[in-house]
Amino acid sequence: MKKIILFILISIFILAGCSNKDESEEYPVYEGTVVYKTDQNDLYKLFVLQNISEEDLKKGNLEYFVKLAQDQPEASYYLVEKETYESIEVGQKVKITSGFDQLESFPPIRFVKSIEKIN
């Protein structure tokens, strides 16, 4: 009898632990404008700012964009696949779901889970 009760208790703990695996993680989502693109050593990166005017976008360069990023905590580089890199233009608004990991601290480099163009 004690063996049956012990078996049932162990089964309950194992099933309870396994049930958490089906829950999906909530990845962070960011929206912004692609202000700069670069491809170095087969790494394709998009630099995205949340707030930028058309005038700043046209006259800016990378140094200027990095300066603007200091006031935008969500500003970041995003690593993307080559096909995505080629399909998105500077000035395009995007919605990005990224992973939790990031490289460097400012501006960070994040890994893209998915990216969507916004009209």
C-alpha positions in Angstrom: 0.0 0.0 0.0 2.8 2.4 0.9 4.5 1.7 -2.5 1.3 2.6 -4.3 0.9 5.9 -2.5 4.6 6.7 -3.0 4.3 6.0 -6.7 1.2 8.3 -7.0 3.0 11.1 -5.2 6.1 10.8 -7.4 3.9 10.7 -10.5 2.1 13.9 -9.5 5.4 15.8 -9.0 6.7 14.6 -12.4 3.5 15.5 -14.2 3.4 18.9 -12.5 7.0 19.6 -13.6 6.4 18.6 -17.2 3.3 20.7 -17.7 5.3 24.0 -17.5 7.1 23.1 -20.7 4.1 23.9 -22.9 3.9 27.5 -21.9 5.3 29.9 -24.5 7.7 32.6 -23.5 6.8 36.2 -23.9 9.6 37.8 -26.0 10.1 41.6 -26.0 8.6 43.5 -29.0 10.0 46.7 -30.3 8.8 49.2 -32.9 10.8 51.8 -34.7 12.4 53.0 -37.9 15.4 51.5 -39.6 17.9 54.3 -39.7 21.1 52.4 -40.8 22.0 49.1 -42.3 25.4 47.3 -42.2 26.8 44.0 -43.3 30.2 43.0 -41.9 31.7 39.6 -42.1 28.3 38.0 -43.1 26.6 39.6 -40.1 23.6 41.6 -41.2 22.5 44.4 -38.8 19.7 46.9 -38.8 19.9 50.0 -36.5 16.5 50.9 -35.2 15.4 54.0 -33.4 11.9 54.5 -32.0 11.7 58.3 -32.5 13.2 60.0 -35.5 12.0 62.7 -37.8 12.1 62.5 -41.6 14.6 65.5 -41.6 16.9 63.7 -39.1 16.7 60.5 -41.1 17.8 62.3 -44.3 20.6 64.3 -42.9 21.9 61.9 -40.3 24.9 59.5 -40.4 25.8 56.7 -38.0 27.4 58.9 -35.4 24.4 61.2 -35.4 22.0 58.2 -35.0 24.1 56.8 -32.1 23.9 60.2 -30.4 20.1 60.2 -30.9 20.0 56.7 -29.4 21.3 58.0 -26.1 17.9 59.4 -25.4 16.0 56.3 -26.6 16.5 53.3 -24.3 15.0 50.9 -26.8 17.4 51.9 -29.6 19.3 48.9 -30.8 21.1 47.0 -33.6 19.2 43.8 -34.7 20.9 40.8 -36.3 18.8 39.5 -39.2 19.1 37.0 -42.0 20.5 38.1 -45.3 17.0 37.9 -47.0 15.5 40.1 -44.4 18.4 42.6 -44.6 17.9 42.9 -48.4 14.1 43.3 -48.2 14.1 46.2 -45.6 15.1 49.7 -46.6 16.4 52.6 -44.5 13.4 54.6 -43.4 11.1 51.5 -43.2 9.1 51.2 -40.0 9.3 47.8 -38.4 8.0 45.7 -35.5 10.6 43.4 -34.1 10.3 40.5 -31.7 13.7 39.8 -30.2 15.2 37.2 -28.0 16.3 37.8 -24.4 20.1 37.8 -25.2 22.0 40.8 -26.4 25.6 41.7 -27.2 27.3 44.9 -26.2 25.7 47.4 -23.9 25.2 50.6 -26.0 23.7 50.4 -28.4 22.9 46.8 -27.8 22.9 44.1 -30.5 19.8 41.9 -30.2 18.9 38.7 -32.0 15.6 38.8 -34.0 13.0 36.2 -33.6 10.6 37.8 -36.1 10.3 41.1 -37.9 7.3 42.7 -39.6 7.2 45.7 -41.8 4.7 48.5 -40.7 3.1 50.6 -43.4 
